[in-house]
């Protein structure tokens, strides 16, 4: 048994341990039930649970959530549309998210899946500075999918521009004068 200060009190009967905990106005908590003999500690269990939940909330605040964004293309996608979609994927990757690119084939387009593969390869070539292939292009039914992730050396930027720093505002005001 361990007291609230962390000092070992030795082996006590369950009744003696409960009496000691009650006399201190604290709880008797079993820490290692499988040990021979079981290890118990005298503590304020409510306070302990509160501190654990507080630590869990802090850890949750610091964790980064990576989302999987999806872009859909067709083998006949025109140049402008291709560039537009490539810019979207670039923005997703710079924000720290992963991008799933789906090439959809309809009807007789299934005969020329190599055209879709070529377009996906071109997309990876355009985004080689910010992307790395996490899952290469794979044909599943009528869709060919590929997953791109941000490069490890790429620093994630926020997706939304934040407020202007105070120092920048001051210099902008001075220039206006």
Secondary structure, DSSP 8 states (H G I E B T S, - for coil): -B-TTS-B-----HHHHHHHHHHHT-EEEEEETTSSS-EEEEE-HHHHHHHHHHHHHHHHHH-----EEEEEEETT--HHHHHHHHHHHHHHHHTT-EEEEEEE--GGGGGGHHHHHHHHHHHHHHTTTTEEEEEEEEEETTEEEEEEEE-TTS----SS-----HHHHHHHHHHH-
